[in-house]
Amino acid sequence: MATGGREIVVLQPPGQAAPSPIEVHHRVRRDDLADHLEAARALERCVDVVSIQHEFGIWGGEDGSHVLDFVRALRVPAVATLHTVPGAPTPNQRAVLSGIVAGTAATVVMTHSAATVLTDVYGVEAGRLAVIPHGVPDLPLVDPDTIKPGLDVAGRAVILSFGLLGPGKGYELAIEALPAIVSEHPNACYVIVGATHPDQLASEGEAYRQRLVAHVARLGMNAHVQFVDRFVGRVELTRWLEAADVFVTPYPDLDQAVSGPLAYAMAAGRAIVSTPYAHARELLADGRGLLVASGSAADVAKAVNGVLADPARRAVMGRLAHEHSRSMVWSAVGASYRHLFAEVTGSAPVTGAAGAFAPLNA
């Protein structure tokens, strides 16, 4: 982050060299170590602090180990944001995350559960961690029925999931629940929004999506499932969120630390049904959503049917979720990051922003 400006670095997977927006000044080929080192040297000449976004698979090397070379090459303070914190890491995953924490001035996680995993499993000192939630747009509460006609789903009970398509999303579970949902709500429509994940596309093309489509056909649910099989922009995504009566995240990985789609659904004030992965357990507490048993299509169907059958309950769940998301809007999250950046560069006292993140004890 440069004074009065910014320098954006993008990581490019192999075979994906599409033009970047004009704001992007540096490009790092994921598997090219020299690119990682060159970007680090370039940044020290033009920024005061570097914000590192870490997710396994986007950095080069085994488990993204090239990020450690990048961190070691930096000559300015860095703040790392960890998007995934495995509760049962492999030895190399542990080494990578521990190395990131040790090599940066501060480490951000998006949930308190992820911070607990880092302290209990990885032995990280709590004072080195900041908890800043996943950012979301500042959306108003909207009646779904006012949005549905523009998306050609008027008169339907809309169940929504979105995100890059891949086996880790658990959409099979929601599809398996559909016959029981449709038996009670014949107007139900399950909409899955999102392009296939680039890694999935590279390994097997659209075979996974085709398997889902075939599963829908076997269950006789063709009239009740819609795939929006492309990357949608912010405006269209917002419209789908606002059109949804129920949002579902049926993820099978119960250690999943962060779900952007879950956070966005809360920002839109949707009633949410989810498997009990880490982020959902934290965000949907105190009546802000419903948790169902992992792997149980019957439980998903029961929960969705109950929410669809009770508009008053649905409205209360959505309102509670919306209210909780106010601390997650981009302006609040941005202010927390600005404060943290100021702390690590020494331009602000180490006091912490109340309620936004755990103060650094440095």
Summary of the structure (lengths in Angstrom):
residues: 362
radius of gyration: 21.2
end to end distance: 21.0
largest distance: 63.1
contacts: 1184
relative contact order: 0.12
helix: 46%
strand: 16%
